[in-house]
Amino acid sequence: MLVTLTSAELLAIPFYQALHDVTQSPALKAIATQVLRDEAQHLEFQADNFALCARSRGDLGKMVTILLHWIAMGMASILVYTLHAKLFRRAGLSPLQFWSIAFRAYEPIFKKMTERFVPIETDLRAYLR
C-alpha cells in the first residue's frame, strides 16, 4: 500500500506542475501550487516510512523493494501520461521528461532506504522544477 500511495504522490508532481504551467486561471495556479507543496511534505513523510520498513530487510530485500516500486511507477506513469497526454504536450513535457521529473522526486526516498539508517535532511521542494 505504501508503494501505491507514494507512486501516486510522485506522479502528482509532474501532473500538477504541468497544470500550473498551462492554465490561465489564477485560482487553478494557486491550487496546483498548494498541491505541489502538500505532495512535497507527503513525500518527506513517506521517505521516513520507507526507511523504517527497510530496517527489517537486508540489502537484497531493499533492492527488490526498490525494483518493484520502480516497476509500479513505470507502469503507472505510462497510464497517467496516456490519460493526460494533451495536458503534458501543452506543457511541453514528453513522456521521458514526465517520467524523469517523477523519478527525481523519488531520489530522497531511495537515499533513505539505502543509507545505514542515518537520518538525511532532505527538502523535496528542490525536486520540483
Secondary structure, 3 states (H helix, E strand, C coil): CHHHHHHHHHHHHHHHHHHHHHCCCHHHHHHHHHHHHHHHHHHHHHHHHHHHHHCCCCHHHHHHHHHHHHHHHHHHHHHHHHHCHHHHHHCCCCHHHHHHHHHHHHHHHHHHHHCCCCCCCCCHHHHCC
